[in-house]
Amino acid sequence: MRPTALLPLLLLAPALAAHAAPATSGLSFTHNDWTLACDNTRTCRAAGYQNDDDGDNPPVSILLTRRAGPDQPVSAELMLGQYDEVTLPKQLSLQINDAKLGALKYAAAEGTAELSPAQVTALLASLTRSSRIVLVGNDGKRWTVSDRGASAVLLKMDEYQGRLGTPGALVRKGKNPESTVLPPLPVPVVRLVKAVATRPADEALATSAALRAALAAATSADDCEALHPGDSMIANEGPQEITVQRLSASKLLVSQACWRAAYNTGDGYWVVNDRAPYQPTLVTTSAVADDTVTIEEGHKGRGLGDCWYTASWAWNGTAFVRTAVSSSGLCRLVSAGGPWDLPTLVTKVQK
């Protein structure tokens, strides 16, 4: 993977990483075997996995979800590892520190389960200290969820949702009233504007040397290797084909391949004037698809494809607005494509 393309995927890394941001921007945080994603509505999702340092631990993941606001409960669900072909048990139960906590509400065909409120309470209590969390199949198979990093992730969740020092805090409880907890924020609405028909003269700009020069001047080689002569594979192939689509009476969307790596590619998208001076405004150089008024980005965290990063943009008539950012969690071979949707940005796109 090209280094600049790796930057959005840092939230997938198992090493300690934090990104503090205003509540309207979301947050991601990873420590050891646990990762956290809080979105711009202040809903938080924390996912824990097996200890990957011990190769004897089969893949598994538990997801905790908590909405913003006072007195909100935590829900928990899990997925047994199924990236490789496995035989899943017909029944599944939970044990914590050898205490048997009963059968889970388990969907054997999918290898997924939900925890009851009592099981969630026991799990949350165990995650703030050293504990052994084991899922036991009726066939005797066992999956162990690591507690490494859980307390740090739950503390970060409390902090982001404004729960520190309240009775409902997961880690640092206190006597501050629940009314002091931050409220949920509304999902932003992005109004999608329909593009106008592309004209023959627009398509002719695809061969314009002046347009290509404007794109190169507005975009660094780190962002779009193909626009700049150099040692990269794609730059040495020569000029990449430019695609031109009309957005409005005066604006065009132009795109071209920018970089290529072992298991990911990235296309560049710019909004430009429909005549010189073109004055390109970069949207992204890591896109994989578009339908003119929306642009999609999606990249593997590694070649195995067990973890992904995705993002999207929508045209609001003036600019492309980012409408979604999400990951599928840590790269732990739980499932192809990753087990969860962990957004840090959510919106409602309306036509």
GIUR-V916101 format. One record per backbone hydrogen bond with DSSP energy under -1.0 kcal/mol. CO is the residue of the C=O (numbers start at 0). NH is the residue of the N-H. E is the energy in kcal/mol with one decimal. If there is no record, write none. Layout:
co->(CO/CO)
nh->(NH/NH)
e->(E/E)
//
This chain:
co->(5/6/8/9/16/21/26/27/28/29/30/32/33/34/35/36/37/38/40/42/43/44/45/46/47/48/50/53/58/60/61/62/63/64/65/74/75/76/77/78/90/91/92/93/94/95/98/101/103/104/106/106/110/111/112/113/115/116/117/118/119/120/121/122/125/131/132/133/134/135/136/140/142/146/147/148/149/150/151/152/153/154/155/156/157/158/160/162/164/165/171/176/177/181/187/189/198/199/201/202/203/204/207/208/209/210/211/212/213/219/223/224/231/234/242/244/249/250/250/251/252/253/254/255/257/258/263/265/265/266/267/268/269/270/271/277/280/283/286/288/290/292/293/294/295/295/296/298/301/304/306/307/308/309/310/311/311/312/313/314/318/320/323/324/324/325/326/327/329/333/334/341/344/347/349)
nh->(8/9/11/12/29/24/37/18/35/16/33/48/30/46/28/44/26/41/184/38/65/36/63/34/61/145/53/56/80/78/47/76/45/74/43/64/114/62/112/60/137/103/135/100/133/98/95/93/105/113/110/111/79/106/77/104/119/120/121/122/123/124/125/126/128/96/144/94/142/92/139/136/134/149/32/152/153/154/155/156/157/158/159/160/162/161/181/165/175/168/164/179/180/68/347/349/202/203/204/205/206/207/211/212/213/214/215/216/217/223/226/227/235/237/254/252/273/246/247/271/244/269/242/267/225/265/260/257/258/286/255/282/253/280/251/272/270/268/266/295/292/314/290/312/287/288/310/308/304/336/300/327/298/325/296/322/323/294/320/192/315/313/311/343/344/309/341/339/331/81/337/326/324/189/191)
e->(-1.4/-1.6/-2.2/-1.5/-2.5/-2.3/-2.9/-1.3/-3.1/-2.3/-1.9/-1.7/-2.6/-2.7/-2.0/-2.4/-2.6/-1.9/-1.7/-2.6/-2.6/-2.5/-3.4/-2.4/-2.1/-2.3/-1.1/-1.9/-2.5/-2.5/-2.5/-2.0/-2.6/-2.5/-2.7/-2.2/-2.4/-3.2/-1.7/-2.0/-1.6/-3.0/-2.6/-2.9/-3.1/-2.1/-2.1/-2.1/-1.3/-2.3/-1.8/-1.4/-2.9/-3.2/-2.3/-1.6/-2.6/-2.3/-2.0/-2.4/-2.9/-1.9/-1.7/-1.6/-1.3/-2.7/-2.4/-2.8/-2.3/-2.2/-2.0/-3.1/-3.2/-1.6/-1.5/-2.1/-2.9/-2.2/-2.0/-2.1/-2.5/-2.4/-2.4/-2.2/-3.1/-1.0/-1.2/-2.0/-2.7/-1.5/-2.8/-2.0/-1.9/-1.1/-2.8/-2.9/-1.7/-1.4/-1.3/-1.6/-1.5/-2.0/-2.0/-2.3/-2.0/-2.3/-2.3/-2.3/-1.5/-2.5/-1.3/-1.8/-1.9/-1.4/-2.0/-3.8/-1.8/-2.5/-1.9/-2.4/-2.5/-2.5/-2.7/-3.3/-1.8/-2.3/-3.0/-2.8/-1.9/-2.2/-1.6/-3.0/-2.6/-2.3/-2.8/-2.8/-2.4/-2.5/-2.2/-2.9/-1.9/-2.6/-2.0/-2.1/-3.0/-1.4/-2.1/-2.4/-2.0/-3.1/-3.2/-1.9/-2.6/-2.5/-2.9/-2.7/-1.2/-1.8/-3.2/-2.6/-2.4/-2.2/-1.9/-2.4/-1.6/-2.8/-3.1/-1.4/-1.5/-3.9/-1.9/-1.2/-1.6/-2.5/-3.9)
//
